[in-house]
């Protein structure tokens, strides 16, 4: 397994659309957390983006997970960072 960090930048012109889709997005994240695929996630307090940490087999699995996120077809974000992460102090 590998951990990846994904930083999203929200399209501020699509805030209304993001708010419409957010309940489905959060339900999807909860299912990933329950399955052990999502370590941590949350928006920045200024609502310009979010940070997510995934525990997956590889980047291909991560990209599949991202493709299935309701935010993706809604077109409400861009990926600012997608990088494999080697935590020095794991999240608890």
N, C-alpha and C positions, 0 to 999 in steps of 0.2 A: 504494500500500500504506500501511497505517496500523498503528502499534503500539498494543496495548492491554495494560493491566495488570489482572490479575484476582487479587483476594485472596479466598481461601476460608476459611471458618470451619468446622471439622469439628464434627459432632454427636458429642459425647463419649459419649453414650448408645449410639451406633452404632459404637463402636470395633471391636468384633469383626467386624461386617459390613464395615466399611471394610477391615480386614485381609484378609478373604476376597476382596474385589474388587480390592485394590491391585495384584496382578500384572497383571490385565487393564488396569487404569488406566495403569499404567506402560508396558505394551506400546503402548497407544494413544498416549501421549505420545511415545514413541520414534518412532512412525510419523509423528507431526506434526513432530517435529524433523527427521527425514529429508526430509520434504516441504517444509521451509523455513517452516512455519507457526508453530513454537514456537521462541522465542528462548532462553528460560531458564525453569526450573521447579524447585521444591523445597519440601519441608515446612519449617515452623518447627521449631527444635530442641525446643520443648516439645510438639510434635505437636498443637497446637490449630488448625492451619490450614496454608495453603500460599500461595505467591506464584508466579504464572505470567505470563510476558510473551509475547504472541502478535504475529505479523506477518501481517496479513490484509488483505483488500480493504476491509472495512468491518465495522461492528458486527453486521450480519446474518450474515455469514460466521462471525464469532466465536461468535454464539449457536448457530449450527448445529453448530459444532465442540463446544461445551460440551454440547449436547443429546446428542451421540453418545458422550460420555465415559462409560465404565462406572460411574463414581461417580454420575452424574446419576440414572439409574433406581434405583440402590441407595439414594438418599436420605440420603447420609452427610455432606452439606455444605450450607452456604448461601453465597451470594455476598455478601461484605461490601463489596467494591469492584469495579466494572467501569468503567474509564475509559480513554479514549484518552490515550496518553502521548506526550509530545514530549521524547525524551531529549536532554539537553544533552551528555552523554558516553555514546555508544552502548556497549552491552555488547560485549565482544570475545571 
